[in-house]
Amino acid sequence: MKFSDIIMDTISRGMEKYKSSSEANTWDAETKFVLGYVDLSGAKPGDSIEFPIHLIKLSAEEGFMHAQYIIGNCYHDGYGVNRDTNKAVYWWQKAASQGLVDAKEKLGV
């Protein structure tokens, strides 16, 4: 499966979960990812991206492959975090092990 093929369904599900509870401590990994990803995607130059990065990283730590892929990209590019190729590879490997084709491509697998 490719990231672009499944992201819209993931966003829809996450937003529905968010609407049912706006308490951050009740969000599952998918909801954390969706809220972080949407916020990060809409960020303009000069916007603070600390919170969306935090949500995506929490989601990645909970095993959500989409979040693992995106946080890997952030570490690779130094976007919102210190650039760290080792951490990028670590997160891409986690996502790739769950079958995310985009992560496998980043790893050259």
N, C-alpha and C positions, 0 to 999 in steps of 0.2 A: 504494500500500500504506500502511496505517496502522500506527503503532507498536504499538497494542494487539492488532492481528491477528497480529503475528509475534513478539512478545517471548517468549512461552513456548517456541517452537521454538528461538529464539536462546539462551535460558537453558539449555535441555536440551543443546544442542550444546556450548556453552561449558563446562558442568560436566563433560561427558564428556572434553573436552580437558584440563581441569584435573586430573581424576582420573588421566589418563595421564602427566602430568608436573607436579609441583608446583614446578618451577623457573620463577620469574617471567620470566627472560630467554628462555625458550623459548615463552612464550605468544604466540599470535597476537592480532590486534586484537579479534576476537570474544571470546576468552577473557578478555582484560583488561577489556573492557566488561562482560561478564557478572559477573565477580567484583566489579568496582567497583559495578555497578548493584545487585546483590543486597545487598552490604554497605551501600550508601547507603540502599537502600529499608528495610532493617531497623534503621537507626540510630534511637536514642532521643535525646531532648533531653539534651545534655551529652556525648554520645558524640563521639569524634574522628572526623571524616569526611575528614581530610586524605588518607589513603591511597586510599580509594575514588575520591575526586575525581581524584587523581593517575592512577589506572588508567584512568578514563574519559577524561581528557584525552589520555593517551598513545594510547588507542584512536582518539579523534577525529583526532589528528594523523596517524595511520596510515590515515585515510580511512574509518573505519567509521561509516556514516550514523547508526546508532542512538546512538552515542556523541556524534556531532556535535550531534544534537538535544538530548540530555540536558545536555551541557555548555553549550549555548546557553541552556537553561532555567535552569541554575545561575547563569550570568552575568546573565541577566535578573532573577532573584530575589535575587541576592547570596547564594546558598546555597553555603557552603563556599569561595567566592571573593569578591573585591570586585565589587560590582555594576557592570556595564559593558554598557550597551545596545549599543554598537558591536560588542563581542565576541559578544554574543548574536546579533545579526543576522548577523555573519560566519559563525558556526557553523550557524545555521539555513539560510543560503544554501547552504552546503556540503551539508547533508543534503537540502535541497529539490532541488538539482541532480541528486541521485541518485534522486529520485522519492518521497521520504518526504512523504506528504500532510500529516501533522501539522506539519512544518516549513513547508510552503507556507502552511498556515493561519495560523501564527504571523506570517508575513511579509505576510499579506493577499493572497496570490497566488491 
